[in-house]
Amino acid sequence: MKPRISSKVALVTGAAGGLGQAFAERLAQDGAHAVLVDIKPCDGTAAMVEAAGREAMSVICDVTSEESVAYLAAEVEMRFGRCDILVNNAGIYPIQPFEQVTFADWRRVMALNLDAVFLVTKAFAPGMKRRGFGRVINISSSTLNTVASGYTHYIASKGGVVGFTRALATEMGNHGVTVNAISPSLTRTPGTEGRAPRPGRASMDEEFEQIARLQAIRRVQMPADLAGVVSFLASDDAAFITGQTLYADGGMVRV
């Protein structure tokens, strides 16, 4: 059977580990070559992509820097000549009461969670439009609807991602380019396992389990629960879906 994303070129930000690694591996398994972007090496992810029989290109890039993203775009153009699928996954999620958030804290979150989505998409969307095909997939968060305390800057940034997704879909929809967002619940990754729990939680295990109890599917979310959703939105099966935010969160948000 022909892979569902045969010979496409997929670029994933934040690909060194966690969700980005899972997304890149699944896209490769489904037929895509992968451009792996992070501020640190993506050797482990590259090995997974190559084990799936696809080409892997790793680029160390600060996606909050216009100059660094321009370098990334030039490298991708030289190696592959195009980017068909863009997964804007890189992000941070600090916990801070609003009164403690400085403007520098605010800008740091906005820079990676929202500005980077603009910069990377700006670099690759025009080529998608010229070629008449593209898939832009942005990672938002179900906290936009659950509105947990301590995430004012994070939730604001992810709300911006949703707004950007809807607006860009409107502009790109008649050119063969779809733009969608995925909103997960708290997902167990090495990064989330290693963070400090929210106040009142004894451990991250307790936090994972408490969140799982609020979901319709009462188990902890794993990267594999999202990787298939990314692959679907990247495929021709999702060619008539755009401007949407898909809550892949176990039913944490029920709309």
N, C-alpha and C positions, 0 to 999 in steps of 0.2 A: 504493500500500500504506500502511496506517495505521502511523504511527511506533510503535515498541514501547513507548515510555513516553509516550504521548500526553497532553499537557496536565497532566502531573504537575508538582509544584514540588519541585525538588531544591536542597538546601543543601550547599555544599561549603566546608569550612574549609581554610585555607591555599591559597586560590584565586588569588592574585596571579600565580603562575607555577608552573613545574615540574609535578609530578604533579597538583596541584589544578586547574591550568589545563587540562590534558589531560582530566581527569575531567569538568569543567564543559562543555567544548566537546563531548565525545562525548555527554553526557547531553542537551545541547541539540539536537544533530544527530538524536538518537533521540526527540525530542519534548518534552523537559522545559523548563520555565522554570527559571531558575537564580538562587539567592541566593548571592552570592560574598562570602566572609568572609575577612578577613585583617587584619593590623595595618597594612598599607599599601594604597594604592589598587589596585583590580583593573580599571583602565580597559582594558588589553589583553585580558583575559579577557572582560570585558563586550562588547567589540567582536566577539569570536568568537561569543559566544552570540547576539548580535543578528544577526550575519551568517547564522546558522542559522535565523533567523526566529522566535526565541523572546525572551521578556522577560528582561532581566537586572537584578538589583538588587544593588548593591554596598554592603556595610556594613563599615566599619572597626570592628573588635572585638578586644579582648583576651580570647581564649577561656579564659584562666586566671583571669579575674575574674568572680565571680558577678554583680556589678552590671552589668558590660559585657554578659554573656550575657543578662541580663534585658532590657536595652535592645534587643539583637538580636531576642529573641523578640517583643517588643512591635512592633518595626518590621516583622517578617515577618507578624505577625498583621494589622497595619494594611494592608499592601500585598496580601498573598495570602490571608490567613485560614487558612493551613495550611502545613505542611511534610510532604510525602509521602515524600521520600527524603532521608536524612541521610548524608553521607559525612564521617566524622571523619578528616581527612587531615593536619591541621596537626601538625608535629612537628619535633624537632631531634635530631641524631645526633653529638654531640661524641665525640672519641676521647681518652680519658684513662686511664692506668694506675690501677688501683684505689687504690693508695697515695696518689695525687695528688688523688683525688676528695674535695672538701670536702662538708660537709652542704649548703652553699648550692648547690654544683654538682648534687648529688643531687636537691635539691628543685626546681631549675630544670628538670631533665629530666622529673621526675615531673609537675610542674605542667602542662607543655605536652603531654607524650605520654600521660598517663593522667588527670590531674585534669580536663583540658579535655574529654576524651571523656565523662567523667561529667557535667560541667556542661552541655554542649551537648545531650547525649542527655536529661538530666533535664528540660531546657526544652521539648523537642519530642516525646518519647515519649508523654506523657499524651494529647496531641492525636491522635496516631496511634491510640492505643488506643481513644479515644472514637469515632473515625471508622471503626474496623475495618479500617484499612489503613496499612501503613508498611513502609519498608525502612531499616534501619540498617546501614551498611557501615563497618567500622572498619579502618584500615590498621595492620597489625602489621609483622612483619619476619621473613625467613627466618633472621636471625642468632639467633633464639630457639632454633633447632635446630643451626645451625653453630657457635655459641658462639665467635665471634672474640674475641681478646683486646683489651682497651682499651675495651670497651663494657659494663661491668658495670651501670652505671646505665641505659643505653639498653635492654639486653636485659631487665633487670628491669621496666622500664616497659612494654615490648611484651608481656612475659609477663602483666602485669596486664591489658592490653587483651584478650588471648585469654581470660583467666578471666572478665573482665567480659562479653565477648561470649557465652560459654556460659551464664553465669548469667542474663543479661537475656533471652536467647532462651527460657529455661525459663519465665520469668514472662510473656512477651509472646506466646508462640506460639499461645495459644488466642484471641487478639484480632486476628488478621489481620496481625500485625507480625512480620517476620523480622529476625533480627540475625545478621550474619555478619562474618567478618574476612578480609582478604586479606593474605598475607605475600609480598612481593616480594623479589627479590635486589637487589643494588646496581643502581640504575637511573641511566642517564645523563640528567641534567638540568643546567641552568645552575648550580644549587646544588651538586650533587655534582662537577661539573667544576671548580668554583672552590675546592674545599676542598683542604687539604693531604693528600697521600697518607699511608697508614699507614707506620710505621717499616719500613725495608727496601725500600720501593717508590720508584723514581726519580721517578715522576709518576703522576697520576691515570689517564692512558692505560694505563700499565702495570698499575695496580690493576684497572681495568675488564677488561683482557684476561686477567689472571690469574684473576679470578673467573669470567669466561666459560668458561675452560678447565675449571673444576670442574663446570660445569652439563652436563646431558644435551644441551641445545641450546646449542651452543658459540658464542654471539654475545652481544654486550653487550645487556642489557635496556634497552628504550626505553619512554617513557610510554605509547605506543600499545599496548604489550603488556599493559598493565594497564587501560586505559580501557574496552576491550570487556568485561573481566571485571566491572568496576563496573556497566556498563550491563546486563549479564546478571543480576547479583544484584538490580538495581533493578527488573527486569521481572517480568511475570507468569510467564514461563518458569521463574523460580526461586522460585515461591510455596511450594514444599514443601521448600525448603532453608533450614535455620536452625540456629544454634548451631555452625556449621562454620568452620574456618579453611582457606581455599583457598590452597595454595602456588602462586602464579603467579610462578614464579622460574626458569623454564627447566629445571627438574629439578635445581636445586641441592640441594633436600631431596627425597628419594624415599621416601615412606611408603605 
